[in-house]
Amino acid sequence: MAKIFLTHSRHSLANYYGKNALAQLRTLGEVILNEGAEEPDEQQLITAARECDIIVSFRVPAITASVFDRLPKLIAVCRVAVDVRNIDIAAASGNGILVTQASPGFGASVAEWVIGVMINISRNISITSAAYWSGLPAPVLMGQELRGATLGVIGYGTIGQYLCRLASAFGMNVKVYDPYTQAQENGIANVSFDEVLTTADYLVCLAPATPETAKLINKRAFQKMKRSAFFINASRGELVDESDLLQALNDEAIAGCGLDVGSDGDQKPALSIASHPRVVASPHIAGLTPQAAEHQAMDTVSQVRDILAGKIPAGSLNAQHAWRWAK
């Protein structure tokens, strides 16, 4: 019987894998759970997975060359997400180990979070709620509607496409910047990077984290934005120069900010920025809904099933190098 190790801690297992997917995974082999309150470090992972055939991986810990070199029985790592930057795929390939990723199932979840944040910061909901929670009278502040405002979207992938459809339903003017994809839908304008910066009332960053997009949103970008505009990041912290963002907030170069990601642990927003009075932040939970979590967990169940049946699973990233599995 195959042995399968889940790296998720007890808390992340409940949130990011779920009972249904776990029950189905257990029909495929002996499932070994991480009993710790935190995700394992590198040495703990090596020890726990020493006799395992497959690792089903959360975003922590990093699975490095050292891990692959010291797990001679391992045939595959199935990542419960699209982002596989915590896995050294070259080292996996060198050891003949298959790596897979889940398909994006979080488009609706993250796009709805963005809409919620836009409404929140436009209507001062968090500001007035914070006053009431403190037992103080809430300030009466003028808000603004989404209708008629311009949404600028950087990155037209799964989330961006879903968000644009929602924004159009709100009556927003939608502009997209993506050097690799052109929006074909009526009412969505494909524009340059400078135009999306200068015309957006709400600028939403949804591009992937790559060397090309590192600190894409920086001092120059904030200087080009309207002073009345809001910046929202639901992608990855690496895309933003956080010192420049904090300066833009302090200088009132932008009206405010919504963050679900940043440079703190596990991609959470940095406290120095999240605590700013003109920031609405959440701890990397925009994609955390039962539907989104189960979608990706069930992808790994299907992948494990195919691997054990001798089939190349959907989401394979290096099948041509996975000689351990083929053998």
The 8 nearest C-alpha neighbors of each residue, nearest first, counted from 0:
[[1, 28, 2, 29, 27, 52, 3, 307],
 [2, 0, 28, 52, 29, 3, 51, 27],
 [1, 3, 51, 29, 52, 28, 30, 0],
 [2, 4, 30, 53, 51, 54, 31, 29],
 [3, 5, 31, 54, 30, 32, 48, 55],
 [6, 4, 55, 32, 7, 54, 56, 33],
 [5, 7, 56, 33, 57, 38, 4, 55],
 [8, 6, 12, 11, 57, 5, 38, 33],
 [9, 7, 38, 37, 11, 10, 36, 35],
 [8, 10, 12, 11, 36, 13, 7, 34],
 [11, 9, 8, 12, 13, 14, 36, 7],
 [10, 12, 14, 8, 13, 15, 7, 9],
 [13, 11, 16, 7, 9, 15, 10, 14],
 [12, 14, 17, 11, 10, 15, 16, 9],
 [15, 13, 11, 12, 16, 17, 10, 292],
 [14, 16, 292, 12, 11, 13, 17, 296],
 [17, 15, 12, 296, 13, 14, 292, 20],
 [16, 18, 13, 19, 20, 21, 15, 12],
 [17, 19, 21, 20, 22, 16, 13, 23],
 [20, 18, 22, 21, 17, 23, 293, 16],
 [19, 21, 23, 22, 297, 18, 17, 296],
 [22, 20, 24, 18, 23, 19, 17, 25],
 [23, 21, 25, 19, 20, 24, 18, 26],
 [22, 24, 20, 26, 25, 21, 19, 300],
 [25, 23, 21, 26, 27, 22, 300, 20],
 [24, 26, 22, 27, 23, 28, 30, 29],
 [25, 27, 23, 24, 28, 22, 29, 21],
 [28, 26, 25, 24, 304, 23, 29, 1],
 [29, 27, 1, 25, 0, 2, 26, 30],
 [28, 30, 2, 3, 1, 25, 31, 0],
 [29, 31, 3, 25, 4, 2, 28, 32],
 [32, 30, 4, 3, 5, 29, 33, 2],
 [33, 31, 5, 34, 4, 30, 6, 7],
 [32, 34, 35, 6, 8, 7, 5, 31],
 [35, 33, 32, 9, 8, 36, 37, 7],
 [36, 34, 37, 33, 8, 9, 38, 39],
 [35, 37, 8, 9, 34, 38, 10, 33],
 [38, 36, 8, 35, 39, 9, 7, 10],
 [37, 39, 8, 7, 59, 6, 60, 40],
 [40, 38, 43, 44, 37, 60, 41, 6],
 [39, 41, 43, 42, 60, 44, 38, 61],
 [40, 42, 44, 43, 45, 39, 60, 66],
 [43, 41, 45, 44, 40, 46, 39, 66],
 [42, 44, 46, 40, 39, 45, 41, 47],
 [43, 45, 41, 47, 42, 46, 39, 48],
 [46, 44, 42, 48, 43, 47, 49, 66],
 [45, 47, 43, 49, 44, 48, 42, 50],
 [46, 48, 44, 45, 49, 43, 4, 50],
 [49, 47, 51, 45, 50, 46, 44, 4],
 [48, 50, 46, 70, 51, 45, 47, 72],
 [51, 49, 48, 72, 52, 2, 73, 70],
 [52, 50, 2, 48, 3, 49, 53, 73],
 [51, 53, 73, 74, 2, 72, 3, 1],
 [54, 52, 3, 75, 51, 76, 73, 74],
 [53, 55, 76, 4, 3, 56, 5, 77],
 [56, 54, 77, 5, 76, 78, 4, 6],
 [55, 57, 78, 6, 54, 77, 79, 5],
 [56, 58, 59, 7, 6, 79, 78, 55],
 [59, 57, 60, 85, 56, 61, 78, 265],
 [60, 58, 57, 61, 38, 85, 56, 265],
 [59, 61, 40, 58, 62, 39, 38, 41],
 [60, 62, 85, 59, 63, 86, 41, 58],
 [63, 61, 86, 85, 66, 87, 60, 64],
 [62, 64, 87, 66, 65, 61, 86, 67],
 [63, 65, 90, 67, 66, 68, 87, 62],
 [64, 66, 68, 63, 67, 69, 62, 41],
 [67, 65, 63, 69, 64, 68, 45, 62],
 [66, 68, 64, 70, 69, 65, 91, 63],
 [67, 69, 65, 66, 70, 64, 94, 71],
 [68, 70, 66, 67, 71, 65, 45, 49],
 [69, 71, 67, 73, 72, 49, 68, 66],
 [72, 70, 73, 69, 68, 67, 49, 74],
 [73, 71, 70, 52, 51, 50, 74, 49],
 [72, 74, 52, 70, 71, 53, 51, 75],
 [73, 75, 96, 324, 52, 323, 53, 97],
 [76, 74, 97, 53, 96, 98, 73, 77],
 [75, 77, 54, 98, 53, 55, 97, 78],
 [78, 76, 55, 99, 98, 56, 100, 299],
 [77, 79, 56, 100, 80, 55, 99, 76],
 [78, 80, 101, 295, 296, 57, 56, 299],
 [81, 79, 101, 78, 82, 100, 295, 102],
 [80, 82, 101, 100, 102, 83, 103, 79],
 [83, 81, 80, 84, 100, 85, 78, 58],
 [84, 82, 85, 86, 81, 78, 100, 80],
 [83, 85, 86, 82, 87, 61, 58, 88],
 [84, 86, 61, 83, 62, 58, 87, 60],
 [87, 85, 62, 84, 83, 88, 61, 63],
 [88, 86, 63, 90, 89, 62, 91, 64],
 [87, 89, 91, 90, 86, 92, 98, 317],
 [88, 90, 92, 91, 87, 93, 64, 94],
 [91, 89, 93, 64, 92, 88, 87, 94],
 [90, 92, 88, 96, 94, 89, 93, 67],
 [91, 93, 95, 89, 320, 94, 90, 96],
 [94, 92, 90, 91, 95, 89, 320, 96],
 [93, 95, 91, 92, 96, 90, 67, 68],
 [94, 96, 321, 322, 92, 323, 320, 93],
 [97, 95, 321, 74, 91, 75, 94, 92],
 [96, 98, 75, 321, 318, 317, 74, 76],
 [99, 97, 76, 316, 75, 77, 315, 317],
 [100, 98, 315, 77, 314, 316, 78, 76],
 [99, 101, 78, 314, 81, 80, 77, 79],
 [102, 100, 80, 81, 295, 79, 298, 314],
 [101, 103, 81, 104, 295, 100, 314, 80],
 [104, 102, 105, 81, 101, 106, 157, 295],
 [103, 105, 291, 294, 106, 102, 295, 292],
 [104, 106, 291, 108, 286, 107, 103, 109],
 [107, 105, 158, 157, 108, 109, 104, 110],
 [106, 108, 110, 105, 109, 111, 161, 158],
 [107, 109, 105, 286, 111, 106, 110, 112],
 [110, 108, 285, 112, 286, 111, 106, 107],
 [109, 111, 162, 113, 107, 112, 108, 158],
 [110, 112, 114, 113, 108, 109, 107, 115],
 [113, 111, 109, 115, 110, 114, 285, 116],
 [114, 112, 116, 110, 111, 115, 117, 109],
 [113, 115, 111, 117, 116, 112, 118, 110],
 [116, 114, 112, 118, 113, 117, 119, 111],
 [115, 117, 119, 113, 118, 114, 120, 112],
 [118, 116, 114, 119, 120, 115, 121, 113],
 [117, 119, 121, 115, 116, 120, 122, 114],
 [120, 118, 116, 124, 122, 117, 121, 123],
 [119, 121, 123, 117, 122, 118, 116, 124],
 [122, 120, 118, 143, 142, 119, 123, 117],
 [121, 123, 142, 119, 124, 120, 118, 143],
 [124, 122, 120, 126, 125, 121, 119, 127],
 [123, 125, 119, 127, 126, 122, 128, 120],
 [126, 124, 128, 127, 123, 129, 119, 279],
 [127, 125, 123, 129, 124, 128, 130, 137],
 [126, 128, 137, 130, 124, 129, 125, 138],
 [127, 129, 125, 131, 130, 126, 124, 132],
 [130, 128, 132, 126, 127, 131, 125, 133],
 [131, 129, 135, 137, 133, 127, 128, 132],
 [130, 132, 134, 128, 135, 133, 129, 137],
 [133, 131, 129, 134, 130, 128, 135, 127],
 [134, 132, 130, 131, 135, 129, 128, 136],
 [133, 135, 131, 132, 130, 136, 129, 137],
 [134, 136, 130, 131, 133, 137, 132, 129],
 [137, 135, 131, 130, 138, 134, 127, 133],
 [136, 138, 127, 130, 131, 135, 139, 128],
 [139, 137, 140, 127, 136, 130, 126, 135],
 [138, 140, 137, 141, 127, 123, 136, 142],
 [141, 139, 138, 142, 123, 122, 127, 137],
 [140, 142, 139, 143, 122, 123, 121, 138],
 [143, 141, 122, 121, 140, 123, 144, 120],
 [142, 144, 121, 122, 145, 141, 118, 146],
 [143, 145, 146, 142, 121, 148, 147, 118],
 [144, 146, 148, 171, 147, 169, 143, 170],
 [147, 145, 170, 171, 144, 148, 169, 172],
 [146, 148, 171, 170, 145, 172, 149, 144],
 [147, 149, 171, 145, 146, 172, 200, 150],
 [150, 148, 172, 199, 200, 171, 173, 151],
 [149, 151, 173, 201, 199, 172, 200, 174],
 [150, 152, 202, 174, 199, 195, 175, 201],
 [153, 151, 175, 203, 202, 154, 176, 174],
 [152, 154, 176, 204, 205, 206, 175, 177],
 [155, 153, 206, 205, 177, 156, 152, 159],
 [156, 154, 159, 160, 177, 180, 153, 175],
 [155, 157, 159, 158, 154, 160, 205, 206],
 [156, 158, 106, 160, 159, 161, 155, 103],
 [159, 157, 106, 161, 160, 156, 110, 162],
 [160, 158, 155, 162, 156, 161, 157, 163],
 [159, 161, 163, 162, 157, 158, 155, 156],
 [160, 162, 158, 164, 163, 159, 106, 110],
 [163, 161, 110, 159, 165, 164, 160, 158],
 [164, 162, 166, 160, 165, 161, 167, 159],
 [163, 165, 167, 161, 162, 166, 168, 160],
 [166, 164, 162, 168, 163, 167, 161, 169],
 [167, 165, 163, 169, 168, 171, 164, 162],
 [166, 168, 170, 164, 171, 169, 165, 163],
 [167, 169, 165, 166, 170, 164, 171, 163],
 [170, 168, 166, 167, 171, 146, 165, 145],
 [171, 169, 146, 167, 168, 147, 166, 172],
 [172, 170, 147, 146, 148, 167, 166, 169],
 [171, 173, 149, 148, 150, 147, 170, 174],
 [172, 174, 150, 187, 149, 171, 151, 188],
 [175, 173, 188, 151, 187, 189, 150, 152],
 [176, 174, 152, 189, 151, 190, 153, 188],
 [175, 177, 153, 190, 192, 191, 189, 154],
 [176, 178, 154, 179, 180, 155, 153, 175],
 [177, 179, 180, 176, 181, 154, 191, 192],
 [180, 178, 177, 181, 155, 154, 176, 156],
 [181, 179, 177, 178, 155, 182, 156, 154],
 [182, 180, 183, 189, 177, 179, 155, 178],
 [181, 183, 184, 189, 180, 187, 155, 188],
 [184, 182, 181, 185, 187, 188, 189, 186],
 [183, 185, 182, 187, 186, 188, 164, 181],
 [186, 184, 187, 183, 188, 182, 167, 173],
 [185, 187, 184, 188, 173, 172, 167, 174],
 [188, 186, 173, 185, 174, 184, 182, 189],
 [189, 187, 174, 190, 175, 173, 186, 182],
 [188, 190, 175, 174, 176, 182, 181, 187],
 [191, 189, 176, 175, 194, 188, 195, 174],
 [192, 190, 194, 193, 176, 195, 189, 175],
 [191, 193, 195, 194, 176, 196, 190, 153],
 [194, 192, 196, 191, 195, 197, 223, 220],
 [195, 193, 197, 191, 196, 192, 198, 190],
 [194, 196, 192, 151, 193, 198, 197, 199],
 [197, 195, 193, 224, 194, 198, 199, 223],
 [196, 198, 224, 194, 223, 195, 199, 193],
 [197, 199, 195, 196, 194, 200, 149, 225],
 [200, 198, 151, 149, 201, 150, 202, 195],
 [199, 201, 228, 149, 150, 148, 229, 202],
 [202, 200, 229, 150, 199, 228, 230, 151],
 [201, 203, 151, 230, 199, 231, 152, 150],
 [204, 202, 231, 152, 232, 230, 151, 153],
 [203, 205, 232, 153, 206, 234, 231, 233],
 [206, 204, 234, 154, 153, 233, 203, 159],
 [205, 207, 154, 153, 204, 234, 208, 212],
 [208, 206, 209, 205, 234, 235, 212, 154],
 [207, 209, 212, 235, 238, 237, 206, 213],
 [208, 210, 211, 212, 207, 213, 238, 237],
 [211, 209, 213, 212, 208, 214, 237, 238],
 [210, 212, 209, 213, 215, 208, 214, 238],
 [211, 213, 215, 209, 210, 238, 208, 214],
 [212, 214, 238, 210, 215, 237, 211, 209],
 [215, 213, 238, 239, 240, 216, 217, 237],
 [216, 214, 212, 238, 213, 217, 239, 240],
 [217, 215, 239, 214, 220, 238, 240, 221],
 [216, 218, 240, 220, 219, 243, 214, 215],
 [219, 217, 243, 221, 220, 222, 216, 244],
 [218, 220, 222, 217, 221, 223, 216, 243],
 [219, 221, 217, 223, 222, 218, 216, 224],
 [220, 222, 218, 224, 223, 219, 217, 247],
 [221, 223, 219, 220, 224, 218, 252, 225],
 [222, 224, 220, 221, 197, 196, 219, 225],
 [225, 223, 197, 221, 196, 222, 226, 220],
 [224, 226, 228, 227, 197, 253, 223, 200],
 [225, 227, 253, 252, 228, 254, 224, 251],
 [226, 228, 254, 225, 253, 229, 200, 252],
 [229, 227, 200, 225, 254, 253, 226, 201],
 [228, 230, 201, 255, 256, 254, 253, 202],
 [229, 231, 256, 202, 201, 203, 257, 255],
 [232, 230, 257, 203, 256, 258, 202, 204],
 [233, 231, 204, 258, 234, 203, 257, 259],
 [232, 234, 259, 205, 260, 204, 258, 231],
 [235, 233, 205, 232, 204, 206, 207, 260],
 [236, 234, 237, 260, 238, 208, 261, 233],
 [261, 235, 237, 260, 238, 262, 239, 266],
 [238, 236, 213, 235, 239, 214, 208, 261],
 [237, 239, 214, 213, 215, 236, 212, 235],
 [240, 238, 214, 216, 237, 241, 236, 215],
 [239, 241, 214, 217, 243, 242, 216, 244],
 [240, 242, 244, 243, 239, 245, 272, 217],
 [241, 243, 245, 244, 240, 246, 217, 247],
 [244, 242, 246, 218, 241, 240, 245, 217],
 [245, 243, 241, 247, 246, 242, 248, 240],
 [246, 244, 248, 242, 247, 243, 241, 249],
 [245, 247, 243, 249, 248, 244, 250, 242],
 [246, 248, 252, 244, 250, 245, 249, 251],
 [249, 247, 251, 245, 246, 250, 253, 252],
 [248, 250, 246, 251, 247, 245, 252, 244],
 [249, 251, 247, 252, 248, 246, 253, 245],
 [252, 250, 248, 253, 249, 247, 254, 226],
 [251, 253, 247, 226, 250, 248, 222, 254],
 [254, 252, 226, 251, 228, 255, 227, 248],
 [255, 253, 227, 228, 229, 226, 251, 252],
 [256, 254, 229, 277, 253, 278, 230, 248],
 [255, 257, 230, 278, 229, 231, 279, 277],
 [256, 258, 231, 279, 280, 278, 116, 230],
 [259, 257, 280, 232, 260, 231, 233, 279],
 [258, 260, 283, 281, 233, 280, 282, 268],
 [261, 259, 267, 268, 266, 236, 283, 235],
 [236, 262, 260, 268, 267, 266, 269, 263],
 [261, 263, 236, 269, 266, 268, 267, 264],
 [262, 264, 269, 267, 268, 266, 261, 265],
 [263, 265, 266, 267, 262, 268, 261, 269],
 [264, 266, 267, 263, 59, 283, 58, 262],
 [267, 265, 261, 260, 264, 263, 262, 283],
 [266, 268, 260, 263, 282, 261, 283, 265],
 [269, 261, 267, 260, 263, 262, 273, 270],
 [268, 270, 263, 271, 262, 272, 261, 273],
 [269, 271, 273, 272, 274, 268, 263, 275],
 [270, 272, 269, 274, 273, 275, 245, 268],
 [271, 273, 270, 275, 274, 269, 245, 268],
 [272, 274, 270, 275, 280, 271, 278, 269],
 [275, 273, 272, 270, 271, 276, 278, 280],
 [274, 276, 272, 278, 277, 273, 271, 248],
 [277, 275, 278, 274, 126, 279, 273, 255],
 [278, 276, 255, 275, 256, 279, 248, 254],
 [279, 277, 256, 275, 276, 257, 255, 273],
 [278, 280, 257, 256, 258, 277, 273, 120],
 [281, 279, 258, 273, 257, 259, 278, 282],
 [280, 282, 259, 283, 284, 258, 279, 268],
 [283, 281, 267, 284, 259, 268, 280, 260],
 [284, 282, 259, 267, 260, 281, 285, 266],
 [283, 285, 287, 286, 282, 281, 259, 288],
 [286, 284, 109, 287, 112, 283, 108, 259],
 [285, 287, 109, 108, 284, 105, 288, 291],
 [288, 286, 284, 285, 292, 291, 289, 108],
 [287, 289, 291, 290, 292, 286, 108, 285],
 [290, 288, 292, 291, 293, 287, 14, 17],
 [289, 291, 293, 288, 292, 294, 104, 105],
 [292, 290, 105, 104, 294, 288, 293, 289],
 [293, 291, 15, 289, 294, 290, 295, 288],
 [292, 294, 296, 290, 295, 291, 297, 289],
 [295, 293, 291, 297, 292, 104, 296, 290],
 [294, 296, 298, 101, 297, 293, 292, 79],
 [297, 295, 293, 16, 298, 299, 294, 79],
 [296, 298, 300, 299, 294, 295, 20, 293],
 [297, 299, 295, 301, 296, 300, 101, 302],
 [300, 298, 302, 297, 301, 296, 303, 77],
 [301, 299, 297, 303, 302, 298, 24, 304],
 [302, 300, 304, 298, 299, 303, 305, 297],
 [301, 303, 299, 312, 305, 304, 300, 306],
 [304, 302, 306, 300, 305, 301, 299, 307],
 [303, 305, 301, 302, 307, 306, 300, 308],
 [304, 306, 310, 308, 302, 303, 312, 307],
 [307, 305, 303, 309, 308, 310, 304, 302],
 [306, 308, 304, 309, 305, 303, 310, 1],
 [309, 307, 305, 306, 310, 304, 303, 311],
 [308, 310, 306, 307, 305, 311, 325, 324],
 [311, 309, 305, 306, 308, 312, 307, 304],
 [310, 312, 306, 305, 313, 309, 318, 315],
 [313, 311, 302, 305, 315, 310, 314, 306],
 [314, 312, 315, 302, 311, 99, 101, 301],
 [313, 315, 100, 99, 101, 312, 316, 102],
 [316, 314, 99, 313, 312, 318, 317, 98],
 [315, 317, 99, 98, 318, 314, 100, 97],
 [318, 316, 319, 320, 315, 97, 98, 321],
 [317, 319, 321, 320, 97, 315, 316, 311],
 [318, 320, 317, 321, 322, 92, 316, 97],
 [321, 319, 92, 318, 95, 317, 322, 96],
 [322, 320, 95, 97, 96, 318, 323, 324],
 [321, 323, 95, 325, 324, 320, 326, 96],
 [324, 322, 326, 95, 74, 325, 321, 96],
 [323, 325, 74, 326, 322, 321, 96, 97],
 [326, 324, 322, 323, 321, 309, 318, 74],
 [325, 323, 324, 322, 321, 74, 309, 95]]
